[in-house]
Amino acid sequence: MPTQSIRRTNLRRVLDDLARNGYSTRESQAVYLGRSVTARRLDAMLNGAEIPAFFAAALEHALFKPRGWLSLPHDADEHESAGMGTLPGGPD
């Protein structure tokens, strides 16, 4: 599977997890991720735009994930057990 497809799948899961934890808008998700991206850019990446390495690294840092995590395939069960079900901080 190409890296961009893997990143897109993982990004979608991260944003779904954020929504389940009270960050229901793209704007609040962008804020949670440290403003390394805008709400419009998140939507663009979900809809096929490139997910650059600098954004992947920023997301991994914001979520306390190891470098390269966004580019590796994870099944849904592994994703949930990796701590994404409970995110640090609370919704704004």
JORAUR-V893811 format. One line per field, one symbol per residue. burial: 1 if it has 24 or more other C-alpha atoms within 12 Angstrom, else 0. Layout:
burial->???
//
This chain:
burial->00010111111111111110001001111111100110000100110000100011111101100000111101000010000100100000
//
